[in-house]
Every structure is written in C-alpha cells, then in structure tokens.
Amino acid sequence: MLLFALLAGSGQALAIDAKKPPSFGTLDAASADAVKAQAQAWLKAAGKTDATTTDKFEAIWKQTDRPVLDRLADSFALGNADAAQMMTEARDQLAPAPTKIPDMLRNEKLPAFVPATLGLAYARALNNRRVHEEALDVLKLFNPEQVVDPAAYLFNRAVSEFSLLQKDEANRTIRRLLDEAGTFSPERYKAVAMLMQLDMVAWKNKDLSDISRKMKDVERRLDLARGGPVTQDKQKEILARLDEVIKKLENQRKPPPGGGT
C-alpha cells in the first residue's frame, strides 16, 4: 500500500539538544554529521567508548541510504540493551504485535530526547506493520518539539489517527504538519497528508463507505491476531450499522400510505 510504503523513507534531520529541544516554527535543518556528533556524545556519556561499540557506531553512520532517525535510534541501542531489543521487536514483521508501551519509553532517568527519539522510531516501525493503536499511544507520550524530526512525528501521528478513523484528530495533526512544519517537511509527507485530508472530506457516519472503512479496520486487527473483545465489539457495531442500512432501504421501497404504486 502506497501510504505505508512512504512511511519507510527519511525525513528532514534536525539537531538534538538535550537542554533545548527543537521548537516549532523555528526549525533549523541540520546535517547528518551534526546529529551523529550528538549521538556520539551520548554514547561517550553512557560509557560506551570501547573499540567494538565504536566500530559498530561508525558502520551505522556509513549507511547513508537509511533515515537519520533510524541511524540515531540504532546508535542509542548500542548504549542500551533494552533499546536494542525494543527496536528489533518493533521492526520484526513476524513478531507478535505489542500490547503495551515499552517501559523504557517512560524512563525518566534518561535524557528526554533519548526516549522521545526512540519512541518516534518505534512508532514509525509499528505504523509500517499497521499496528496503529500502540504507535499512537507511544506518540502521545511526547511532543513534536522533543524529537529529532518533528515533521516525521506529525506525519506518523496523522497516519495513526487516520488509520484508526479518528477524523478530527487526524485533521488537526495534518494542519500542524502543513502549517508549522511545512518548510522542513518532505514533499512526500505533504502529498500524503493532503491525500488523507481529501479522503476525509467525504467521510460520513453510518453510510456504506463508513461501514466499509470499519470492516477494513476489523480485517487489519484480525491480521494482527487481535480477535478479542475490542474487535468483537467493532464487528457488532458493523452488523448493527448494516442492519440500519438494510431497514432504511426496505422503508424506501415500501409503497406510500394509501396504496400508491
């Protein structure tokens, strides 16, 4: 699907400053070298300066075809085993979908930009797997100003909200993406965001298209082996909506009172 294929690409890299996170409206683009230097400083502060770690770090940053966000997340994983496991599981297409937010993303002992950056990379990996519920839960822990790439944060949040049929929330996030991060937002983010916006204009409650969207959401949940009470409630809602539509059609076909034809 085009939307999810576009999620895998890179966004505009922004410099990290643990004391002064990026601010919306005044976002300054930074080179991958600047972000690499920040990651290297964090590893040094974490005491990870051995030759093996250094070699792995350099190998990560030589992968220039990969998004800066992913390389930064992998750099943090070198200094933290929990981060490494978390990202490995999130990126594994065959792994079970997570059912809760990793504890590390709530760790207040870490510098704020570390869980924020890992959270964004983690949420994007989940979105690529269509695990939108947990992706959105993670993104709600942070603000776009806290992450290395605010445009990627807003884009992924909009994708999660759109996919979960949260129309009002998705529209608000898309407006922020287009208005506040527009200058530094990749063109593909803008294009997909506008497509989502255009699609939502036609959304109406309780019509056949609405039922179809809900059925696709149930299908997605079943593909993720989520056939529990939440999915069952969604299925019951779909059946109730279908019943309403059928009754409405039947009433429209009934002859008018008085025996008219």
ABEGO torsion letter per residue (X at the ends): XAAAAAAABBBBBBBBBAABBBBBGABBBBBAAAAAAAAAAAAAAAGBABAAAAAAAAAAAABAABBAAAAAAAAAAAABAAAAAAAAAAABAABBBBABBBAAAABAABBAAAAAAAAAAAAAAAAAAGBAAAAAAAAAABBAAABABAAAAAAAAAAAAAAAGBAAAAAAAAAAAAAAAAAABBAAAAAAAAAAAAAAAABBBGBAAAAAAAAAAAAAAAAAGBABAAAAAAAAAAAAAAAAAAAAAAAAABBBBGGBX
